[in-house]
Amino acid sequence: MAKTTAEIIKDQLGVATRFVDDPEVTQVGTSDVMIAKPNNRRVGLVIQNLSANEIYVRPNYAASTTTGIKLLSGGSISFNFRD
């Protein structure tokens, strides 16, 4: 039987976890914003662009069209903090 993400994390890291859908930012305009505060208990992060426009993300620093990772409309990116 397939395992849930929480079960895989429990097996690999030895800690119980839960999914938290608590967006800190629900809209992004033309200014740079922090979308996830630092959290030493975070094991992963998924960002999905639900807008009709492209957006740019960049871990740890301000994002721009020349320094960010472009997410097209409907695109997503995930970060794994274990590796």
ChimeraX commands (.cxc) that place a marker at each C-alpha (Angstrom):
marker #1 position 0.00,0.00,0.00 radius 0.5
marker #1 position 1.25,3.50,-0.83 radius 0.5
marker #1 position 2.46,5.69,2.01 radius 0.5
marker #1 position 1.41,9.26,2.67 radius 0.5
marker #1 position 3.98,12.05,2.65 radius 0.5
marker #1 position 3.69,12.30,6.43 radius 0.5
marker #1 position 4.46,8.56,6.77 radius 0.5
marker #1 position 7.52,8.83,4.50 radius 0.5
marker #1 position 8.86,11.79,6.52 radius 0.5
marker #1 position 8.25,9.87,9.76 radius 0.5
marker #1 position 10.14,6.85,8.36 radius 0.5
marker #1 position 13.08,8.87,6.99 radius 0.5
marker #1 position 13.44,11.61,9.61 radius 0.5
marker #1 position 11.90,9.98,12.66 radius 0.5
marker #1 position 9.56,12.88,13.37 radius 0.5
marker #1 position 5.84,13.34,13.06 radius 0.5
marker #1 position 4.79,16.08,10.69 radius 0.5
marker #1 position 1.68,17.59,9.24 radius 0.5
marker #1 position 0.76,19.62,6.20 radius 0.5
marker #1 position 0.10,23.27,6.97 radius 0.5
marker #1 position -1.78,25.33,4.41 radius 0.5
marker #1 position -1.33,28.74,5.97 radius 0.5
marker #1 position -0.23,31.15,3.25 radius 0.5
marker #1 position 1.53,34.23,4.55 radius 0.5
marker #1 position 1.12,36.00,1.23 radius 0.5
marker #1 position -1.95,35.55,-0.93 radius 0.5
marker #1 position -1.14,38.22,-3.50 radius 0.5
marker #1 position 2.13,39.26,-5.08 radius 0.5
marker #1 position 2.48,42.48,-7.02 radius 0.5
marker #1 position 5.51,44.18,-8.51 radius 0.5
marker #1 position 7.33,44.57,-5.19 radius 0.5
marker #1 position 9.50,41.89,-3.65 radius 0.5
marker #1 position 7.82,40.11,-0.71 radius 0.5
marker #1 position 8.77,37.32,1.69 radius 0.5
marker #1 position 6.41,34.40,1.13 radius 0.5
marker #1 position 7.66,32.05,3.85 radius 0.5
marker #1 position 9.30,33.07,7.11 radius 0.5
marker #1 position 12.34,31.09,8.27 radius 0.5
marker #1 position 11.33,27.92,10.11 radius 0.5
marker #1 position 13.96,25.41,11.26 radius 0.5
marker #1 position 11.30,22.69,11.46 radius 0.5
marker #1 position 10.30,23.04,7.79 radius 0.5
marker #1 position 11.24,20.04,5.66 radius 0.5
marker #1 position 9.87,21.32,2.37 radius 0.5
marker #1 position 8.08,24.16,0.63 radius 0.5
marker #1 position 5.92,24.28,-2.49 radius 0.5
marker #1 position 5.14,27.54,-4.30 radius 0.5
marker #1 position 2.44,27.55,-6.97 radius 0.5
marker #1 position 1.69,30.47,-9.26 radius 0.5
marker #1 position -2.10,30.66,-9.64 radius 0.5
marker #1 position -2.05,34.06,-11.34 radius 0.5
marker #1 position -2.27,34.80,-15.05 radius 0.5
marker #1 position 1.17,36.46,-14.88 radius 0.5
marker #1 position 4.68,35.11,-14.50 radius 0.5
marker #1 position 6.36,35.59,-11.12 radius 0.5
marker #1 position 9.95,35.31,-9.92 radius 0.5
marker #1 position 11.14,33.61,-6.75 radius 0.5
marker #1 position 14.57,33.53,-5.15 radius 0.5
marker #1 position 15.52,31.87,-1.87 radius 0.5
marker #1 position 17.17,34.16,0.70 radius 0.5
marker #1 position 17.38,37.26,-1.48 radius 0.5
marker #1 position 15.16,39.69,-3.38 radius 0.5
marker #1 position 13.90,38.28,-6.68 radius 0.5
marker #1 position 13.83,40.15,-9.96 radius 0.5
marker #1 position 13.50,39.36,-13.65 radius 0.5
marker #1 position 17.30,39.04,-13.85 radius 0.5
marker #1 position 18.01,37.16,-10.61 radius 0.5
marker #1 position 14.91,35.09,-9.86 radius 0.5
marker #1 position 13.53,31.74,-10.91 radius 0.5
marker #1 position 10.64,32.37,-13.31 radius 0.5
marker #1 position 7.35,30.64,-12.59 radius 0.5
marker #1 position 4.92,30.84,-15.47 radius 0.5
marker #1 position 1.18,31.02,-14.89 radius 0.5
marker #1 position 0.14,27.67,-13.41 radius 0.5
marker #1 position 3.77,26.77,-12.65 radius 0.5
marker #1 position 5.15,25.54,-9.36 radius 0.5
marker #1 position 8.45,24.93,-7.62 radius 0.5
marker #1 position 9.29,22.81,-4.62 radius 0.5
marker #1 position 12.18,22.95,-2.18 radius 0.5
marker #1 position 13.43,19.98,-0.14 radius 0.5
marker #1 position 15.35,21.13,2.93 radius 0.5
marker #1 position 16.65,17.68,3.82 radius 0.5
marker #1 position 19.17,17.37,0.95 radius 0.5
marker link #1:1,2 radius 0.2
marker link #1:2,3 radius 0.2
marker link #1:3,4 radius 0.2
marker link #1:4,5 radius 0.2
marker link #1:5,6 radius 0.2
marker link #1:6,7 radius 0.2
marker link #1:7,8 radius 0.2
marker link #1:8,9 radius 0.2
marker link #1:9,10 radius 0.2
marker link #1:10,11 radius 0.2
marker link #1:11,12 radius 0.2
marker link #1:12,13 radius 0.2
marker link #1:13,14 radius 0.2
marker link #1:14,15 radius 0.2
marker link #1:15,16 radius 0.2
marker link #1:16,17 radius 0.2
marker link #1:17,18 radius 0.2
marker link #1:18,19 radius 0.2
marker link #1:19,20 radius 0.2
marker link #1:20,21 radius 0.2
marker link #1:21,22 radius 0.2
marker link #1:22,23 radius 0.2
marker link #1:23,24 radius 0.2
marker link #1:24,25 radius 0.2
marker link #1:25,26 radius 0.2
marker link #1:26,27 radius 0.2
marker link #1:27,28 radius 0.2
marker link #1:28,29 radius 0.2
marker link #1:29,30 radius 0.2
marker link #1:30,31 radius 0.2
marker link #1:31,32 radius 0.2
marker link #1:32,33 radius 0.2
marker link #1:33,34 radius 0.2
marker link #1:34,35 radius 0.2
marker link #1:35,36 radius 0.2
marker link #1:36,37 radius 0.2
marker link #1:37,38 radius 0.2
marker link #1:38,39 radius 0.2
marker link #1:39,40 radius 0.2
marker link #1:40,41 radius 0.2
marker link #1:41,42 radius 0.2
marker link #1:42,43 radius 0.2
marker link #1:43,44 radius 0.2
marker link #1:44,45 radius 0.2
marker link #1:45,46 radius 0.2
marker link #1:46,47 radius 0.2
marker link #1:47,48 radius 0.2
marker link #1:48,49 radius 0.2
marker link #1:49,50 radius 0.2
marker link #1:50,51 radius 0.2
marker link #1:51,52 radius 0.2
marker link #1:52,53 radius 0.2
marker link #1:53,54 radius 0.2
marker link #1:54,55 radius 0.2
marker link #1:55,56 radius 0.2
marker link #1:56,57 radius 0.2
marker link #1:57,58 radius 0.2
marker link #1:58,59 radius 0.2
marker link #1:59,60 radius 0.2
marker link #1:60,61 radius 0.2
marker link #1:61,62 radius 0.2
marker link #1:62,63 radius 0.2
marker link #1:63,64 radius 0.2
marker link #1:64,65 radius 0.2
marker link #1:65,66 radius 0.2
marker link #1:66,67 radius 0.2
marker link #1:67,68 radius 0.2
marker link #1:68,69 radius 0.2
marker link #1:69,70 radius 0.2
marker link #1:70,71 radius 0.2
marker link #1:71,72 radius 0.2
marker link #1:72,73 radius 0.2
marker link #1:73,74 radius 0.2
marker link #1:74,75 radius 0.2
marker link #1:75,76 radius 0.2
marker link #1:76,77 radius 0.2
marker link #1:77,78 radius 0.2
marker link #1:78,79 radius 0.2
marker link #1:79,80 radius 0.2
marker link #1:80,81 radius 0.2
marker link #1:81,82 radius 0.2
marker link #1:82,83 radius 0.2
view
